[in-house]
Amino acid sequence: MCLLALATVTADGRPIVGPVDGIFYRASFHFGSAPDSVRVRHIRKRPQVSATHLPGEHLAVTVHGRAVVIDLAGDEASGFRQTLLDVYLPRYGHDFERLMETSVYARIAAERMFAFAMPPA
């Protein structure tokens, strides 16, 4: 799990940025949110997003693309579902399973991705 600053777009084109838990799974950033959140409402109407993982001055990864909602109950999402359980069950226990079932998860289908890394001094 890594922290992402995720930007969605309002109907009048304004960006809105907020933090999400990011999971880098099979070469794509994934994230979740509450089904009634502003973020999910934006994504359902305008899937264009940008996200940045910025753990410190030494590394930055930015992705621009589309948020693609994932059906966690589908067979194609079984590996991602297991990854979520592997990451969050040790942290939050079985309460996470109930939260996972009520959340909306999406993958960022990258159109552009940029990285910056500063070598150690």
C-alpha positions in Angstrom: 0.0 0.0 0.0 1.2 3.5 -0.8 -0.4 6.9 -0.5 -1.6 8.5 -3.7 -2.8 12.0 -4.3 -5.7 11.4 -6.7 -7.2 14.1 -8.8 -10.7 13.8 -10.3 -12.6 16.4 -12.4 -15.7 18.3 -11.6 -18.4 19.0 -14.2 -17.0 22.4 -14.9 -13.5 21.1 -15.3 -12.0 21.9 -11.9 -9.6 19.3 -10.5 -10.2 18.0 -7.0 -7.3 16.2 -5.3 -7.5 13.9 -2.3 -5.5 11.1 -0.7 -6.3 7.4 -1.3 -4.6 4.2 -0.4 -2.9 3.0 -3.6 -2.1 -0.5 -4.5 0.4 -1.1 -7.3 -0.8 -4.4 -8.8 0.1 -5.8 -12.2 1.7 -2.6 -13.4 -1.2 -0.3 -12.5 -2.2 1.8 -9.6 -5.5 0.8 -8.0 -7.5 2.5 -5.3 -10.8 2.3 -3.4 -13.4 4.8 -2.1 -16.8 4.9 -0.6 -19.6 4.3 -3.2 -21.3 7.6 -2.2 -18.1 9.7 -2.2 -17.6 12.7 -4.4 -14.6 10.9 -5.9 -16.7 8.0 -7.1 -19.4 10.2 -8.4 -16.8 12.1 -10.5 -15.2 8.9 -11.8 -18.6 7.5 -12.9 -19.3 10.6 -15.0 -15.8 11.7 -16.0 -13.2 8.9 -15.6 -10.2 11.0 -16.3 -7.8 11.0 -13.3 -4.3 11.9 -12.3 -2.4 10.4 -9.4 1.0 10.9 -7.8 2.8 8.7 -5.4 5.3 10.9 -3.6 6.9 9.2 -0.6 9.6 11.9 -0.3 12.0 14.0 -2.3 13.8 11.0 -3.6 11.0 9.5 -5.7 7.8 10.6 -7.5 5.6 8.5 -9.8 2.7 10.3 -11.6 0.1 8.7 -13.8 -2.5 10.3 -16.0 -5.4 8.2 -17.4 -8.8 6.8 -16.8 -10.3 5.2 -13.7 -11.8 1.8 -14.6 -14.1 0.5 -11.9 -13.4 -3.1 -10.9 -16.0 -5.8 -10.1 -14.3 -7.4 -7.1 -16.8 -10.3 -7.3 -15.7 -11.2 -10.9 -13.2 -13.9 -11.6 -10.8 -11.5 -13.4 -10.4 -9.6 -10.1 -9.7 -12.6 -7.8 -5.9 -11.8 -7.7 -6.5 -8.2 -6.8 -9.1 -9.1 -4.2 -6.6 -11.5 -2.6 -3.9 -8.8 -2.7 -6.3 -6.4 -0.8 -6.9 -9.1 1.8 -3.1 -9.8 2.1 -2.4 -6.1 2.7 -5.3 -5.1 4.9 -6.4 -8.1 7.0 -3.2 -7.9 9.1 -3.8 -4.2 9.7 -7.5 -4.1 10.3 -8.7 -7.7 10.9 -11.8 -9.1 9.5 -13.7 -5.8 9.7 -11.9 -4.9 6.5 -13.7 -7.6 4.6 -17.0 -5.9 5.3 -15.6 -2.5 4.3 -14.1 -4.1 1.1 -17.5 -5.4 0.1 -19.1 -2.0 0.4 -16.3 0.0 -1.3 -15.7 0.8 -5.0 -12.3 -0.1 -6.4 -10.8 1.2 -9.6 -7.7 0.7 -11.7 -6.0 3.6 -13.4 -5.6 2.7 -17.1 -2.5 4.8 -17.7 -2.3 7.0 -20.8 1.0 8.6 -19.5 3.2 7.8 -16.6 6.2 9.7 -15.4 8.8 8.9 -12.7 11.5 10.8 -11.0 14.2 9.2 -8.8 17.1 10.9 -7.1 20.1 8.6 -6.5 21.3 8.5 -2.9 24.0 11.1 -2.1 
